[in-house]
Amino acid sequence: MTRGAPIPDTVTLHVPFRIVKRGGRKEMQLPDGAARPRPRVDNAMVKALARAFRWRKQLYEGLYGTLEELARAKGVAPSYVSRVLRLTLLAPEIVEAILDGRQPAELKLDSLLNGFPLEWEGQPRPELGRGAHGDRAIDPAAPIGQVPASEPQTSLCCDGLRQTA
């Protein structure tokens, strides 16, 4: 058995990456084309989705008559209940991507709670980074759910959908 070159005491390895905040914690972001690690589920988003669908079911079953009654029972503000319930309007593929940990890095719970297009076609697609209509690209720098000023704003209130100018 022959020995090759001696093993150095120190080995330097250069890996290009950057640190980004995601879901309240820091995460390494690798450059494009690099092998991706296993998807990481954002527990805060999963909990918010579970809460939204559970609250919607409780409202449908008549356990609570109004958003205010539900908010009082849960010890939260009615506006928070309204924003969380809006998550039930996300496109199914976005919900699945969140549950699988495949959501885009720019998709944050705070931005979802601040609003997003109610029509599924206008919501960002996890695998494409754009809406279903390829002509409407989603700007990753813009907050998720920000509707261009040229489009009519649609909001959700306790009695259903309402179109505003």
TABEL-V447491 format. One record per residue. N is the residue number from 1. RES is the residue in one small letter. OMEGA is omega as a letter, one per 30 degrees, with the letter a starting at -180 (none if undefined). Layout:
N	RES	OMEGA
N	RES	OMEGA
This chain:
1	m	a
2	t	l
3	r	l
4	g	l
5	a	l
6	p	l
7	i	a
8	p	l
9	d	a
10	t	l
11	v	l
12	t	a
13	l	l
14	h	l
15	v	l
16	p	l
17	f	l
18	r	a
19	i	l
20	v	l
21	k	l
22	r	l
23	g	l
24	g	l
25	r	a
26	k	a
27	e	l
28	m	l
29	q	a
30	l	l
31	p	l
32	d	l
33	g	l
34	a	l
35	a	a
36	r	l
37	p	l
38	r	a
39	p	l
40	r	a
41	v	l
42	d	a
43	n	l
44	a	l
45	m	l
46	v	l
47	k	l
48	a	l
49	l	l
50	a	l
51	r	a
52	a	a
53	f	l
54	r	l
55	w	l
56	r	l
57	k	l
58	q	l
59	l	a
60	y	a
61	e	l
62	g	l
63	l	l
64	y	a
65	g	a
66	t	l
67	l	a
68	e	l
69	e	l
70	l	a
71	a	l
72	r	a
73	a	a
74	k	l
75	g	l
76	v	l
77	a	l
78	p	l
79	s	l
80	y	l
81	v	l
82	s	a
83	r	l
84	v	l
85	l	l
86	r	l
87	l	l
88	t	l
89	l	l
90	l	l
91	a	a
92	p	a
93	e	l
94	i	l
95	v	l
96	e	l
97	a	l
98	i	a
99	l	l
100	d	a
101	g	a
102	r	a
103	q	l
104	p	a
105	a	a
106	e	l
107	l	a
108	k	l
109	l	a
110	d	a
111	s	l
112	l	l
113	l	l
114	n	l
115	g	l
116	f	l
117	p	a
118	l	l
119	e	a
120	w	a
121	e	a
122	g	a
123	q	a
124	p	l
125	r	a
126	p	a
127	e	a
128	l	a
129	g	l
130	r	l
131	g	a
132	a	l
133	h	a
134	g	a
135	d	a
136	r	l
137	a	l
138	i	l
139	d	a
140	p	a
141	a	a
142	a	l
143	p	l
144	i	l
145	g	l
146	q	a
147	v	l
148	p	a
149	a	a
150	s	a
151	e	l
152	p	l
153	q	l
154	t	l
155	s	a
156	l	l
157	c	a
158	c	a
159	d	l
160	g	a
161	l	a
162	r	l
163	q	l
164	t	a
165	a	none
